Amino acid sequence: MSEIVIRHAETRDYEAIRRIHAQPEVY
């Protein structure tokens, strides 16, 4: 179960990073 929680957290962080990279001008 611990792995699932960690994976879910990583997925959310990765999505946020991708959004920032997709629109660096907004950042």
C-alpha positions as CSV (number, residue, x, y, z in Angstrom):
1,M,0.0,0.0,0.0
2,S,2.9,2.4,0.7
3,E,4.1,2.0,-2.8
4,I,0.7,3.0,-4.2
5,V,0.6,6.1,-2.1
6,I,4.1,7.1,-3.1
7,R,3.3,6.5,-6.8
8,H,0.2,8.6,-6.6
9,A,2.1,11.5,-5.0
10,E,4.8,11.2,-7.7
11,T,2.2,11.2,-10.4
12,R,0.6,14.4,-9.1
13,D,4.0,16.1,-8.8
14,Y,5.0,15.0,-12.3
15,E,1.7,16.5,-13.7
16,A,2.4,19.8,-12.0
17,I,5.9,19.9,-13.3
18,R,4.7,19.1,-16.8
19,R,2.2,22.0,-16.6
20,I,4.9,24.4,-15.6
21,H,7.2,23.2,-18.4
22,A,4.3,23.4,-20.9
23,Q,3.8,27.1,-20.1
24,P,7.2,28.5,-18.8
25,E,6.0,32.0,-19.7
26,V,3.3,31.9,-17.1
27,Y,5.8,30.9,-14.5
